[in-house]
Amino acid sequence: MYRASDRVDNEVWIDRLDDARRSLDLDEEAFATATDLFLSAVPDADRSKPATGAASLYAAALITGQERSQSAVAEAMDVSRLSVQQAWKPILEDAGFSPPTW
């Protein structure tokens, strides 16, 4: 869980999530889920936030049934596909979900 101040402290990153969500044509539910996942897993270091944001957005797309490729999400968030690949499962698990096994 996150504090309300986390949302204010990370407003720039939430805006980036929204921009990426729009470019991927994901709906508001996916954005809200991605925001919750991101704020629950947000790292202290700014350099890690783009990858966490991308992984959160990818995971949210899966949760809401709006799957997008790791490459597409990585491109929308301007990170490497490997960043998404390495971070999305731990974010899902920390949120109480079981990642798919495919």
C-alpha positions as CSV (number, residue, x, y, z in Angstrom):
1,M,0.0,0.0,0.0
2,Y,1.1,3.6,-0.5
3,R,0.5,6.9,1.2
4,A,-1.5,9.7,-0.4
5,S,1.7,11.8,-0.4
6,D,3.3,9.2,-2.7
7,R,0.8,10.2,-5.4
8,V,1.9,13.9,-5.1
9,D,5.6,13.1,-4.9
10,N,5.3,11.0,-8.1
11,E,3.0,13.1,-10.1
12,V,5.5,13.4,-13.0
13,W,5.7,9.6,-13.2
14,I,1.9,9.2,-13.0
15,D,1.6,11.6,-15.9
16,R,4.2,9.5,-17.9
17,L,2.1,6.5,-17.2
18,D,-1.0,8.3,-18.5
19,D,0.8,9.4,-21.6
20,A,2.0,5.8,-22.3
21,R,-1.5,4.4,-21.5
22,R,-2.9,6.7,-24.1
23,S,-0.3,5.8,-26.7
24,L,-1.1,2.1,-26.1
25,D,-4.8,2.7,-26.3
26,L,-5.5,1.3,-22.8
27,D,-8.5,2.4,-20.8
28,E,-8.9,4.3,-17.5
29,E,-9.2,1.0,-15.6
30,A,-5.8,-0.1,-16.8
31,F,-4.4,3.4,-15.9
32,A,-5.8,3.2,-12.4
33,T,-4.5,-0.3,-11.9
34,A,-1.1,0.7,-13.2
35,T,-1.0,3.8,-11.0
36,D,-1.8,1.7,-7.9
37,L,0.8,-0.9,-8.8
38,F,3.4,1.7,-9.5
39,L,2.8,3.6,-6.3
40,S,2.9,0.4,-4.3
41,A,6.3,-0.5,-5.8
42,V,7.8,2.9,-6.4
43,P,11.6,2.8,-5.8
44,D,13.5,5.6,-4.1
45,A,15.9,6.1,-7.0
46,D,14.5,8.2,-9.9
47,R,16.6,6.1,-12.4
48,S,14.5,3.0,-11.5
49,K,11.1,4.7,-11.8
50,P,10.7,4.4,-15.6
51,A,11.3,0.6,-15.5
52,T,8.9,0.3,-12.5
53,G,6.3,2.4,-14.4
54,A,6.6,0.3,-17.5
55,A,6.4,-3.0,-15.6
56,S,3.4,-1.7,-13.7
57,L,1.7,-0.6,-16.9
58,Y,2.4,-4.0,-18.5
59,A,1.0,-5.9,-15.5
60,A,-2.1,-3.6,-15.4
61,A,-2.8,-4.4,-19.0
62,L,-2.6,-8.1,-18.2
63,I,-4.9,-7.7,-15.1
64,T,-7.5,-5.8,-17.0
65,G,-7.5,-8.1,-20.0
66,Q,-6.0,-5.5,-22.4
67,E,-2.7,-7.3,-23.1
68,R,0.1,-5.4,-24.9
69,S,3.5,-6.7,-25.7
70,Q,6.4,-6.0,-23.5
71,S,8.1,-4.3,-26.4
72,A,5.2,-2.0,-27.0
73,V,5.0,-1.0,-23.3
74,A,8.7,-0.5,-23.1
75,E,8.7,1.7,-26.2
76,A,5.8,3.8,-24.8
77,M,7.7,4.3,-21.5
78,D,11.1,4.7,-23.2
79,V,12.8,1.8,-21.5
80,S,14.2,-1.5,-22.7
81,R,12.0,-4.5,-23.1
82,L,14.4,-6.3,-20.7
83,S,13.5,-3.7,-18.0
84,V,9.8,-4.7,-18.3
85,Q,10.6,-8.4,-18.5
86,Q,12.6,-8.4,-15.3
87,A,10.2,-6.3,-13.2
88,W,6.6,-7.1,-14.0
89,K,6.3,-10.5,-12.2
90,P,7.6,-9.2,-8.8
91,I,5.2,-6.3,-9.1
92,L,2.3,-8.6,-9.6
93,E,3.4,-10.9,-6.8
94,D,3.8,-8.0,-4.4
95,A,0.3,-6.9,-5.2
96,G,-1.0,-10.4,-4.4
97,F,-1.5,-11.8,-7.9
98,S,-0.1,-15.0,-9.3
99,P,1.7,-14.3,-12.6
100,P,0.8,-16.5,-15.5
101,T,3.1,-19.4,-16.2
102,W,3.2,-19.1,-20.0
